[in-house]
């Protein structure tokens, strides 16, 4: 291991490497390059498994982006900083984020968007700055994932893709704010801006959907309907604010019709948290005429096109997309961390499994089989 200093050197550490789509991850000794200009190298303390990690790991459409190190929901400690970095110092505690905030581009300065034009969602498996990787194994480059790659004891991220947090914040819980929980809360609070007394329906009660539910509850929604094929989600959902539950596999009528009956004509807000474009259509059909708003958060594994009759939109419904809950990482995430530390929303109970880094394949299987909420890996 290199020592933290002004001239960091290559680090050798353990990383869980995916050598092919859906192939069991292999614990390898990898080399992690020093951070380049405006980058930081991070000692990962905890990382959680997100559904998108599993989906992209299994995605055969990007078979050329292997070997690869996945993972993006993470907390850690700055080990070294690259040239030009003034925001972070060695020893700072941070959250990684899969979209950055340069604070200078058109979107960042608009105050209307979190779609940074310089540090947006990275899909090519490389760093934003030079389109190269910082990992290698036996001389072979390893692709990144979302410019984070937290399934490694050390990683390199752009300084714009990290958020400084206090040293008193529990790293084994707050890593969930790197993606899923923030995405759900933001969809409810920032994107939909749920109003008191409204009706809400949520398709998919995983970590994201449950976060939408508690966001709706905290906003004072009067009816929060959860839709999930797992009957066990009824009990879990009620703890996060779900007032009514529909299992599509046992429902005697189309789900959208059942929702209309429960809400006197359709919900004020519906949220698609599954990653299925067919469900997006059902969610849109479940909204009321005039002002019904559907927010889609899920990332589809296949069939990315959404199909809907134009009459659904002509009647006043709105369909919106939400990435990371609309939060701007540097501007907004510290406030969300403060709310967590003030016990203003539930985070700890979304961690269903605490596991060692060596158990990563077991954690991936739990997520793939829908047998967990969030598995947190302790490095």
C-alpha positions as CSV (number, residue, x, y, z in Angstrom):
1,X,0.0,0.0,0.0
2,X,1.2,3.5,-0.7
3,X,1.3,6.1,2.0
4,X,-0.9,9.2,1.7
5,X,1.4,12.0,0.4
6,X,1.8,14.6,-2.3
7,X,3.2,12.1,-4.8
8,X,1.0,9.0,-4.5
9,X,2.1,5.8,-6.2
10,X,0.3,2.7,-7.6
11,X,-1.6,0.8,-5.0
12,X,-2.2,-3.0,-5.0
13,X,-5.4,-4.1,-3.4
14,X,-8.3,-6.6,-3.7
15,X,-11.1,-6.0,-6.1
16,X,-14.1,-8.2,-7.2
17,X,-13.6,-8.3,-10.9
18,X,-16.3,-9.4,-13.4
19,X,-14.7,-11.1,-16.3
20,X,-17.8,-11.5,-18.4
21,X,-21.6,-10.8,-18.3
22,X,-23.2,-12.7,-15.4
23,X,-20.0,-14.5,-14.5
24,X,-19.2,-15.0,-10.9
25,X,-17.0,-12.2,-9.6
26,X,-13.4,-13.1,-9.0
27,X,-11.4,-11.6,-6.1
28,X,-8.2,-10.4,-7.8
29,X,-5.2,-8.4,-6.8
30,X,-5.5,-5.3,-8.9
31,X,-3.3,-2.2,-9.4
32,X,-5.0,1.2,-8.8
33,X,-3.3,4.2,-10.4
34,X,-2.7,7.4,-8.6
35,X,-5.3,10.1,-9.0
36,X,-4.8,12.4,-12.0
37,X,-5.8,16.1,-12.2
38,X,-9.0,16.9,-10.3
39,X,-9.3,13.3,-9.1
40,X,-9.1,11.6,-5.7
41,X,-8.2,8.1,-4.7
42,X,-10.5,6.7,-2.1
43,X,-10.2,3.9,0.5
44,X,-13.7,2.3,0.2
45,X,-15.1,1.5,3.7
46,X,-18.6,0.3,2.8
47,X,-20.4,-0.3,-0.5
48,X,-24.0,-1.5,-1.0
49,X,-25.4,-3.6,-3.8
50,X,-27.8,-1.7,-6.1
51,X,-30.2,-3.4,-8.6
52,X,-28.5,-1.5,-11.5
53,X,-25.2,-3.2,-10.5
54,X,-26.8,-6.6,-11.1
55,X,-28.6,-5.5,-14.3
56,X,-25.4,-4.2,-15.9
57,X,-23.3,-7.1,-14.6
58,X,-25.8,-9.4,-16.5
59,X,-26.1,-7.2,-19.5
60,X,-24.7,-9.0,-22.6
61,X,-25.2,-6.0,-24.8
62,X,-22.0,-4.5,-23.3
63,X,-19.9,-7.6,-23.4
64,X,-17.0,-5.6,-24.7
65,X,-16.8,-3.6,-21.4
66,X,-15.2,-6.5,-19.5
67,X,-13.2,-7.2,-17.3
68,X,-15.0,-4.6,-15.2
69,X,-15.3,-3.5,-11.6
70,X,-18.9,-2.7,-10.6
71,X,-20.3,-0.9,-7.6
72,X,-21.4,2.7,-7.1
73,X,-23.1,3.1,-3.7
74,X,-20.2,3.7,-1.5
75,X,-18.7,5.6,1.4
76,X,-15.0,5.9,2.1
77,X,-12.0,8.0,3.1
78,X,-9.8,10.1,0.8
79,X,-6.4,8.4,0.5
80,X,-4.7,10.8,-1.9
81,X,-5.6,13.8,-4.1
82,X,-4.6,14.7,-7.6
83,X,-3.4,18.0,-9.0
84,X,-5.8,20.9,-8.7
85,X,-8.0,19.4,-6.0
86,X,-8.7,21.9,-3.3
87,X,-12.1,20.7,-2.0
88,X,-10.8,17.5,-0.4
89,X,-7.9,16.5,1.8
90,X,-6.4,13.2,2.8
91,X,-8.5,11.7,5.6
92,X,-11.8,13.3,4.5
93,X,-14.9,11.1,4.7
94,X,-16.9,11.0,1.5
95,X,-19.8,9.6,-0.5
96,X,-19.3,8.6,-4.1
97,X,-21.9,9.6,-6.6
98,X,-22.6,8.2,-10.0
99,X,-23.4,11.6,-11.5
100,X,-21.2,14.6,-10.7
101,X,-21.7,18.3,-10.4
102,X,-19.1,20.5,-12.0
103,X,-20.9,23.6,-10.9
104,X,-20.0,25.4,-14.1
105,X,-21.9,24.0,-17.0
106,X,-25.2,25.2,-18.4
107,X,-27.2,22.6,-16.4
108,X,-25.3,23.0,-13.1
109,X,-25.7,26.8,-13.1
110,X,-29.4,26.7,-14.1
111,X,-30.6,25.3,-10.8
112,X,-33.1,23.4,-12.8
113,X,-31.3,20.1,-13.5
114,X,-28.8,17.6,-12.1
115,X,-27.7,16.5,-15.6
116,X,-24.2,17.8,-15.5
117,X,-22.7,18.2,-19.0
118,X,-19.2,17.5,-17.9
119,X,-19.7,14.8,-15.2
120,X,-22.9,13.1,-16.3
121,X,-23.7,9.4,-16.2
122,X,-20.6,7.6,-17.6
123,X,-21.5,4.6,-19.7
124,X,-18.2,3.7,-21.5
125,X,-16.3,2.2,-18.5
126,X,-13.7,4.9,-18.3
127,X,-12.9,8.1,-16.4
128,X,-14.5,11.4,-17.4
129,X,-11.2,13.3,-17.7
130,X,-9.1,11.3,-20.2
131,X,-11.4,8.3,-21.3
132,X,-8.9,5.8,-19.7
133,X,-9.1,3.4,-16.8
134,X,-7.3,3.6,-13.4
135,X,-7.4,-0.2,-12.8
136,X,-5.4,-3.0,-14.2
137,X,-4.8,-6.7,-13.5
138,X,-1.7,-8.5,-14.7
139,X,-1.2,-5.7,-17.1
140,X,-4.7,-5.8,-18.5
141,X,-6.9,-2.7,-18.1
142,X,-10.1,-3.1,-16.1
143,X,-13.2,-1.0,-17.0
144,X,-14.9,1.2,-14.5
145,X,-18.7,1.3,-13.7
146,X,-20.4,4.7,-13.5
147,X,-16.9,6.2,-12.9
148,X,-17.1,4.8,-9.4
149,X,-16.3,1.1,-9.2
150,X,-16.6,0.6,-5.5
151,X,-16.3,-3.2,-5.5
152,X,-12.6,-2.6,-4.8
153,X,-10.7,-1.7,-1.6
154,X,-9.5,1.4,-3.4
155,X,-10.9,3.4,-6.3
156,X,-10.3,6.6,-8.1
157,X,-13.1,9.1,-8.8
158,X,-13.4,12.6,-10.2
159,X,-13.5,15.1,-7.3
160,X,-16.8,16.3,-8.8
161,X,-18.3,12.8,-8.2
162,X,-17.7,12.8,-4.5
163,X,-19.4,14.6,-1.6
164,X,-17.6,15.4,1.7
165,X,-19.5,14.3,4.9
166,X,-18.8,14.6,8.6
167,X,-16.6,12.1,10.4
168,X,-19.5,11.4,12.8
169,X,-21.7,10.0,10.0
170,X,-21.9,6.2,10.0
171,X,-20.3,5.0,6.8
172,X,-22.0,1.6,6.9
173,X,-25.4,3.3,6.6
174,X,-24.9,6.5,4.7
175,X,-23.6,4.7,1.7
176,X,-27.2,4.1,0.8
177,X,-27.6,7.8,0.1
178,X,-25.1,7.4,-2.8
179,X,-28.0,6.1,-5.0
180,X,-31.2,4.2,-4.0
181,X,-32.5,6.0,-1.0
182,X,-31.7,9.5,-2.4
183,X,-33.3,8.5,-5.7
184,X,-36.6,7.6,-3.9
185,X,-36.8,10.5,-1.5
186,X,-35.9,13.0,-4.3
187,X,-38.6,11.6,-6.6
188,X,-41.2,12.1,-3.9
189,X,-39.9,15.5,-2.6
190,X,-38.1,17.2,-5.4
191,X,-39.4,15.7,-8.7
192,X,-43.1,15.1,-7.8
193,X,-43.3,17.5,-4.9
194,X,-46.0,15.4,-3.2
195,X,-48.7,17.5,-1.5
196,X,-50.5,16.8,1.8
197,X,-53.6,14.7,1.6
198,X,-52.8,13.3,-1.9
199,X,-53.0,9.7,-3.1
200,X,-49.8,7.9,-4.2
201,X,-49.2,4.5,-5.9
202,X,-45.7,3.0,-6.0
203,X,-44.9,0.1,-8.4
204,X,-42.0,-1.9,-6.9
205,X,-41.2,-1.9,-3.2
206,X,-37.5,-2.4,-3.1
207,X,-35.2,0.2,-1.5
208,X,-36.1,2.9,-4.0
209,X,-39.9,2.3,-3.8
210,X,-39.8,2.1,0.0
211,X,-37.9,5.4,0.0
212,X,-40.6,7.0,-2.2
213,X,-43.2,5.6,0.3
214,X,-41.6,7.2,3.3
215,X,-41.1,10.4,1.4
216,X,-44.8,10.4,0.6
217,X,-45.7,9.7,4.2
218,X,-43.5,12.5,5.5
219,X,-45.2,14.9,3.0
220,X,-48.6,13.9,4.5
221,X,-50.0,11.8,1.7
222,X,-53.4,10.3,2.8
223,X,-53.2,7.1,0.7
224,X,-50.0,5.3,-0.3
225,X,-50.6,2.2,-2.4
226,X,-47.8,-0.3,-2.9
227,X,-47.8,-2.7,-5.9
228,X,-45.4,-5.7,-5.8
229,X,-45.5,-9.4,-6.7
230,X,-43.8,-10.3,-3.4
231,X,-46.4,-10.7,-0.7
232,X,-43.7,-10.2,1.9
233,X,-43.5,-6.6,0.9
234,X,-46.9,-5.9,2.6
235,X,-45.4,-6.0,6.1
236,X,-42.2,-4.3,5.1
237,X,-44.1,-1.6,3.2
238,X,-46.4,-0.8,6.1
239,X,-43.4,0.2,8.2
240,X,-42.4,2.8,5.5
241,X,-45.9,4.3,5.1
242,X,-47.8,1.9,2.7
243,X,-51.5,2.0,3.5
244,X,-52.8,-0.4,0.9
245,X,-51.2,-3.2,-1.0
246,X,-51.8,-4.9,-4.4
247,X,-50.2,-8.0,-5.6
248,X,-50.7,-8.1,-9.4
249,X,-50.5,-11.9,-9.4
250,X,-53.5,-12.3,-7.1
251,X,-55.5,-9.2,-8.1
252,X,-58.8,-10.2,-9.7
253,X,-58.8,-7.2,-12.0
254,X,-56.3,-5.1,-13.9
255,X,-54.1,-3.3,-11.4
256,X,-54.9,0.2,-12.9
257,X,-58.6,-0.5,-12.4
258,X,-58.1,-1.6,-8.7
259,X,-56.1,1.6,-8.1
260,X,-58.8,3.8,-9.7
261,X,-61.3,2.2,-7.3
262,X,-59.1,2.8,-4.3
263,X,-58.5,6.5,-5.3
264,X,-61.9,7.6,-6.7
265,X,-60.7,7.7,-10.3
266,X,-56.9,7.5,-10.2
267,X,-53.9,8.5,-8.0
268,X,-52.5,12.0,-7.8
269,X,-49.0,10.5,-8.2
270,X,-47.6,7.2,-9.4
271,X,-44.0,6.0,-9.3
272,X,-42.5,3.3,-11.4
273,X,-39.6,1.8,-9.4
274,X,-39.3,-1.6,-11.2
275,X,-37.3,-0.9,-14.4
276,X,-40.0,-2.2,-16.7
277,X,-41.4,0.0,-19.4
278,X,-44.7,-2.0,-19.5
279,X,-45.1,-1.0,-15.8
280,X,-44.6,2.7,-16.8
281,X,-47.6,2.4,-19.0
282,X,-49.7,0.9,-16.2
283,X,-48.5,3.6,-13.8
284,X,-49.6,6.3,-16.3
285,X,-53.0,4.6,-16.6
286,X,-53.3,4.5,-12.8
287,X,-53.1,8.3,-12.5
288,X,-56.1,10.6,-12.5
289,X,-57.2,12.8,-15.3
290,X,-56.3,16.5,-15.2
291,X,-53.2,16.5,-13.0
292,X,-52.0,12.9,-12.5
293,X,-48.2,12.7,-12.5
294,X,-46.2,9.6,-13.2
295,X,-42.5,9.5,-12.3
296,X,-40.3,6.8,-13.6
297,X,-37.2,5.9,-11.7
298,X,-36.4,2.3,-12.8
299,X,-33.7,1.4,-15.3
300,X,-35.1,-1.2,-17.8
301,X,-33.0,-4.3,-18.6
302,X,-34.7,-4.6,-22.0
303,X,-37.3,-2.9,-24.2
304,X,-36.4,0.7,-23.4
305,X,-39.3,2.2,-25.4
306,X,-42.4,3.3,-23.6
307,X,-45.8,2.8,-25.2
308,X,-48.8,4.8,-24.2
309,X,-52.0,5.9,-25.9
310,X,-51.8,9.7,-26.6
311,X,-55.2,10.1,-24.9
312,X,-53.5,9.5,-21.5
313,X,-51.5,12.6,-22.1
314,X,-54.2,14.6,-23.8
315,X,-56.3,14.2,-20.7
316,X,-53.8,16.0,-18.6
317,X,-51.5,13.3,-17.2
318,X,-47.8,14.0,-17.1
319,X,-44.9,11.5,-17.4
320,X,-41.5,12.6,-15.9
321,X,-38.2,10.9,-15.6
322,X,-36.1,11.1,-12.5
323,X,-32.4,10.4,-12.1
324,X,-31.0,10.4,-8.6
325,X,-34.2,12.0,-7.4
326,X,-33.3,15.3,-9.1
327,X,-30.7,16.0,-6.4
328,X,-27.5,17.9,-7.4
329,X,-24.8,16.0,-5.6
330,X,-22.7,18.7,-4.1
331,X,-25.5,21.3,-3.6
332,X,-28.2,19.0,-2.2
333,X,-26.7,15.7,-0.8
334,X,-25.1,17.3,2.3
335,X,-28.5,18.6,3.3
336,X,-29.9,15.1,2.9
337,X,-27.1,13.7,5.1
338,X,-28.0,16.3,7.7
339,X,-31.7,15.2,7.7
340,X,-30.6,11.6,8.2
341,X,-28.4,12.6,11.1
342,X,-31.3,14.5,12.6
343,X,-33.5,11.3,12.3
344,X,-35.9,13.0,9.9
345,X,-36.2,9.8,7.7
346,X,-35.4,6.1,8.1
347,X,-32.3,4.7,6.6
348,X,-30.9,2.0,8.9
349,X,-33.8,-0.4,8.5
350,X,-33.3,-0.5,4.7
351,X,-30.0,-2.4,5.3
352,X,-31.2,-6.0,5.4
353,X,-27.8,-7.7,5.3
354,X,-24.4,-6.7,6.6
355,X,-21.7,-8.8,4.9
356,X,-18.0,-9.1,4.4
357,X,-16.5,-8.0,1.0
358,X,-15.5,-11.7,0.5
359,X,-19.2,-12.5,0.4
360,X,-20.0,-10.3,-2.6
361,X,-21.2,-13.1,-4.8
362,X,-23.7,-14.2,-2.2
363,X,-24.9,-10.6,-1.9
364,X,-25.4,-10.4,-5.7
365,X,-27.4,-13.5,-5.6
366,X,-29.6,-12.2,-2.9
367,X,-30.3,-9.1,-4.9
368,X,-30.9,-11.1,-8.1
369,X,-33.4,-13.3,-6.3
370,X,-35.2,-10.4,-4.6
371,X,-34.3,-11.7,-1.2
372,X,-32.9,-8.5,0.2
373,X,-33.3,-4.7,0.4
374,X,-29.7,-3.5,0.6
375,X,-26.7,-5.7,1.3
376,X,-23.9,-3.6,2.7
377,X,-20.4,-5.0,2.2
378,X,-17.8,-4.1,4.7
379,X,-14.4,-3.8,3.1
